[in-house]
Structures are given as structure tokens and as C-alpha cells.
Amino acid sequence: MQGDPLPDPSRRAAASGRDAWKAASHAALAPGLCVLVALAARIWLWVPVTTPDSERFTLQARELAAGAGLLWAGQPTTSLPPGYPLFLAVLRWLGLPEAAYSPVGVILGALACGAGFLATRTAGPRLAWAVGLGLALRAWLARQCAYVLSEALAMFLAALVALAASRLATSPDPRPWA
């Protein structure tokens, strides 16, 4: 077998095993690296800021957690979607203090970068890295994740939807989660 770089079947099997390990480690380590880069960027750009909206979300979460409903200034309100105050109320029910809301947003924003990487990796590694690191290093997104605003949760949920859509699109089984 002239020209075969791996003529010995045992060498060929070893090379195949290395390739499989390399692919598996890339599949596990690359999204993790995106998450770590995102956490570093978010921590570096972290500026504790309280906005009127974050105060409102926090107060509404307190009211929801106390069983009073979605209130603003003591009155029922529907001027903002109730999803984010409900999410904060769940954190409160789980025993997290209000000071933890910002770090939770930072973590969700970083996890969204890893999910974005995973959602696009079937389109190729270049796109996956561009999406994962693009989300991780976008300064505006990094700062927004530290605020007690709905952007970090929305980005995380959008990345999960993209990941689910990618999984459904590439699954040979028409019902992959059935």
C-alpha cells in the first residue's frame, strides 16, 4: 500500500480514536470556552447600575413573591410583560437575595453564548466560533446582562430556542425528544 500514511490497521485505529477524542473534546470544550470568555467580559464590564426599570422589576417581584399579584404603586398593572418579574419572584422563592439578581443575569448571559455556539456548530466551526465569541465579547450585551433587566433572560431563552431548533433540524429522528 504505497502512499497510505497509516498502512498498519492498529495505527489507523489509533488515529481514528484520536480524531474521535479530538471531536468530542472540541464539542465539550469549545462552548465552555465561549462561556468562560463571556463571564470574563461581563465581570470586567460589570458596573452596578440601578435603573427605574430594574427597581420596578424588583418591586414587582417582591409583590409576586408575597402573593399580592403583579402590582405597581399598589395598583394592578399590565404595562410591562410579567415574565421577568415572575422569574425574579421564583429566584426570591428559591431563597436568593435581591443582590443575586445581577449575578444571575451575568451567568444567564454567559450561558447564552455557549448555547449560541452549540446552536450554530452544525453550520460549521467558523460560524459557531463567530456566534459564540461574538455574543461573548459584544460590550453592550455584556453590560446589559449585569443590569436587573430582562435582556439577559431573553438572550438566554432565545439561545435555547435556537439550540432546540438546530437539534430538531439536524436530528434523523422526526421526534428527537419523544
KOLVOLUM-207372 format. One record per atom (N, C-alpha, C, O): x, z, y. Coordinates in steps of 0.02 Angstrom, whole numbers, plus 50000, padded with zeros to 5 digits. Atoms other than C-alpha are relative to their C-alpha. Example, Ala and Ser with C-alpha at 12.3 -4.5 7.8 and 13.67 -1.06 7.14 Angstrom:
residues 2
500455000049941/506155039049775/500455000050060/500975003350059/499584999749941/506845035749947/499615003750055/499865004550110/
END
This chain:
residues 178
500425000049941/500005000050000/500435000050062/500545005150094/499575000649943/501114993850134/499595000250064/499074997050070/500334999449936/500624998550311/499505005750003/499255007350057/500464994350000/499505013050257/500385006150024/500855008249991/499624994449974/500065027850363/499935006349957/500345010849961/500104994350043/499375040250235/499884997649928/499324998049904/500115002950066/499665032450063/499805005249947/499445003649901/500144994750049/499555048949969/499305002750012/499155004950068/500684997549990/497735054249940/499985007250025/499535009050063/500014993149977/498175072549968/500175000450075/499895004650111/499855000349928/498935068350138/499404997550039/499254999950093/500605002849968/497385058150180/499465005550005/499135006150057/500494994650000/496265073050133/500195005350051/499765008050086/499774995049951/497335084850237/499864997550071/499645001350114/500135002849933/497215073150387/499255000150015/499055001550071/500724999949991/495335071850361/499775007150016/499335008150059/500174993049986/495225090950357/500205002050070/499835005650104/499784998549932/496235092150518/499524996850051/499354999950101/500475003449955/495085079450600/499335003750004/499045004450057/500634996350001/493555089150545/500075006650038/499625008550076/499894993849964/494295105450610/500054998750075/499785002450116/499925001849929/494775096950773/499314998550031/499185000750087/500665001649974/493005090250794/499575006350006/499225007350055/500404993949998/492225107050751/500235004650056/499835007750091/499754995649947/493365116550868/499834997250069/499685001050115/500205003149937/493015104051007/499275001450014/499075002950071/500724998949992/491155106150977/499865007250023/499395008450061/500124993049983/491305125050994/500385002150063/500115005850104/499584997649945/492715127251120/499854996550067/499894999750119/500105003649937/492295113851248/499425002750041/499525003950101/500534997049958/490595120751302/500195007050023/500015009150078/499774993349980/491365138151303/500484999750058/500455004050103/499545000949943/492735131951419/499604998550064/499775001050117/500425001449941/491405124851536/499675006450026/499645007550086/500324993749980/490525141851536/500525004550035/500365007650086/499484995849969/492175150951574/500194997450069/500285001450116/499845002949935/492605138951716/499435001550049/499565003150107/500574998649957/490845141151785/499985007450021/499865008950079/499994992949983/490965160151776/500555001450052/500435005150100/499454998949953/492645159751865/499814997450070/499935000850120/500195002949935/491965148352003/499465004350033/499495005550094/500544996149972/490405158852025/500255006850024/500035009350076/499734993549979/491365175252033/500434999150062/500415003350107/499565001249942/492625167752155/499584998750063/499775000950117/500425001749942/491225161352269/499445005150013/499035004150057/500544995049996/490125176752247/500025003650067/500505006950085/500104996449937/489505183152414/499325003449995/498815000049993/500654996750004/488165196552405/499594998850063/499775001150117/500435001749944/486795189952516/499285001749981/499055000249925/500714998750010/485025196052532/499614995650048/499694996150109/500415004449959/483815183052594/499285002750001/499105006849958/500704997850001/481995185752641/499654998249935/499245002049910/500315001950064/481505176152484/500235004649943/499835006449900/499774995650054/482605186952373/499685006950005/499535010149954/500354993649991/481835202652449/499284999449975/499025004049943/500695001150023/480105195452416/499974999849924/499545003149894/499995000350073/480525191152236/500105006949969/499775008749921/499864993350027/481225208552207/499405004650008/499225008349962/500604995949989/479705217152284/499434997949954/499085002249927/500525002450045/478525206152184/500145002149928/499685003849891/499824997850068/479485210352025/499855007449991/499615009449938/500174992850003/479295228952064/499255001049989/499045005049947/500734999450006/477425226752085/499774997849931/499355001149900/500195002350067/477275216651924/500195005049947/499805006549902/499764995250050/478305229151826/499585006450001/499505009749950/500424994149993/477195243151892/499284998749978/498875003349975/500685001850022/475645233751833/499524998650056/498924998250044/500435001149943/474985230352007/499814992750010/499374991150050/500145007149992/474975211451990/500494996850048/500975000050071/499565003849955/475795198152098/499765001150072/499304997850095/500204998149932/475685205852272/500554998450050/501144998150033/499545000549943/476485202752440/499675003650058/499125001850079/500264995849946/476235215552578/499335003149979/498885003850020/500594996650025/474925223952469/499424995549983/498904997949960/500545004850012/473875208152451/500194995249943/500774993349937/499855005150051/473725196352302/500244993650033/500004991650086/499725006149970/474725180652333/500134994849946/500274996449889/499825005650043/474985163652257/500404994950039/500434989050020/499645004749957/476055155952394/500654997649968/500904992349986/499415002150037/477565155352278/499845000349926/499445004449905/500134999750071/477585151652092/500205006949972/500695009849994/499884993250025/477515167851991/500555000649947/500715006149925/499534999850056/478825163151861/500625004350013/500805008349970/499384996249988/480375170451943/499875007550010/500245011549981/500144992849997/479605187151994/499825002949931/500005008649916/500154997750068/478935188451816/500645000849959/500715005649921/499354999550034/480685185151748/500375006350023/500645010049981/499674993949975/481385198851861/499645006349976/499965011349961/500384994350026/479985210551806/500195001449927/500235007249907/499794999050069/480485207651625/500695003449998/500805007949958/499354996749997/482285212151670/499915007450017/500265011749989/500134993049980/481615227951752/499705003949941/499905009649929/500304996750059/480555232051597/500545001349947/500495006249910/499454999150048/482145229951493/500495005550022/500955007249986/499584994549976/482945243551599/500574998050045/500985002250063/499465002249955/484095232951708/499825002050071/499255001150093/500134998349930/484265239251886/499984993750043/500214988350021/500035005849955/483945227752033/500694997350017/500754991450032/499315002349986/485825226952062/500244995249946/500734991649957/499795004650055/485945217351896/499704993150007/499904988549972/500335006549994/484835203051955/500504994550019/500484989049991/499505004949980/486275194052040/500484998249944/500594992349931/499565001850057/487495195351892/499634996149946/499924991749914/500395003850050/486105189251776/499954992750022/500014988249981/500025006849974/485915173951888/500664996349991/500674990449974/499345002950009/487785170851881/500104998049927/500354992549912/499925001550072/487775171751691/499554994249980/499774989849943/500455005650016/486245160351677/500274993450027/500254988349992/499725006149972/487065147751793/500604997549961/500684991549952/499425002050040/488655147851690/499794997449932/500064992449908/500245002550064/487705145951527/499684993150006/499704989149960/500295006749988/486795131051603/500544994649997/500404989049976/499455004950002/488485122351620/500184998349927/500284992549911/499875001350071/488825124451434/499444996249967/499574991749927/500575003750028/487075118551390/499994992850025/499824988349987/499955006849974/487315103451504/500524996049963/500424990149949/499485003350040/488925099351412/499724998049932/499794992349910/500275001450067/488055100751243/499464994650001/499414990649955/500545004849996/486565090451301/500264992850008/499924988149987/499755006749987/487655075751352/500574997849955/500814992249961/499425001850041/489035076051221/499874994249953/500344990749934/500135005750044/488145063251111/500104993450037/500204988350005/499875006049961/488365050751253/500744998850009/500944993750038/499285000849996/490235053351242/500335005950034/500035009450075/499654994149973/491545066251285/500124999650075/500115004850108/499885000549928/491895059551459/499395002250040/499455005950089/500614997949965/490085061551514/499885007449991/499695010850038/500114992950013/489955078651431/500455004250045/500235009150075/499544996349956/491515084751524/499794999350073/499835004250111/500215001049930/490895077051687/499405004450017/499385007450071/500604996049987/489215085751673/500175007449998/500005011250044/499844992950007/489885102451610/500435002650056/500275007850086/499564997749946/491285103851736/499714998650069/499835002350117/500335001449936/490275095651874/499525005550019/499505007750076/500454994349987/488945109151857/500405006450013/500215010550054/499604993949994/490295122451840/500335000550068/500375006050097/499594999849940/491275117651995/499634998150064/499924998050118/500385001749940/489885112452114/499905006550039/499555011050018/499984993949961/490115125452250/499315002450020/499165008450017/500664997949979/488325125352312/499625003349942/499325008549951/500334997050058/487645128652137/500305006749983/499945011549967/499664993750016/488945142152108/499775005650047/499645011250025/500234994949952/488435151352267/499265001749989/499085007649991/500714998850010/486575149352234/499865004549940/499395008449942/500104995950060/486745157452063/500095007450014/499805011549979/499894993049984/487335173652143/499435003050042/499375009150047/500564997649961/485805174852255/499425001949953/499374999149898/500594998350039/484225182952190/499454995050019/498974996650054/500455005549988/483325166352197/499894996449933/500254997749885/500195003050063/482535155452064/500454994349977/500364991749922/499605005950017/483875141852064/500395000849935/500424996149895/499614999050061/484955149451926/499564999649938/499744996449889/500475000350057/483475151951810/499754992949990/499714990549934/500245006950005/482815134551849/500534995449971/500384991249929/499465004150027/484515126651815/500105001449926/500204996749887/499934998150070/484665136251651/499444997049958/499574994149905/500565002750038/482925131151594/500034992449996/499874989549944/499945007350001/483215112951644/500554997849951/500464992849916/499475001750048/484845112751544/499765001049929/499944997149885/500274999050068/483935119951393/499514994449981/499514992249924/500455005650013/482595106451408/500404993749985/500244990049938/499585005850013/483945093051418/500335000549932/500394995649896/499704998950065/484805100651266/499494998849944/499654995649894/500525001250050/483165100751168/499834992649995/499754990049939/500145007250001/482805082751219/500564996249965/500434991549927/499435003250032/484555077551166/499985001149925/500104996549885/500044998350072/484335086450999/499454995949967/499544993349912/500555003950029/482655077950970/500174992649996/500004989249948/499845007149998/483325060851020/500524998049947/500514992349924/499465001750047/484815061750902/499885002549929/500295001249885/500144997250066/484015070550754/499744994649953/499294990849972/500285004850048/483745059950598/499315002349975/498924998249951/500644997350022/482285071350555/499514999650058/499675002050112/500475000549945/480735067450658/499735006850023/499465007350078/500224993349982/480325086150659/500585004849989/500565008649941/499394996150015/482025094850675/499905007650001/500295011249971/500094992749997/481305112050713/499405002249959/499195008049962/500594998150041/479825111550592/500205003749938/499775005649899/
END
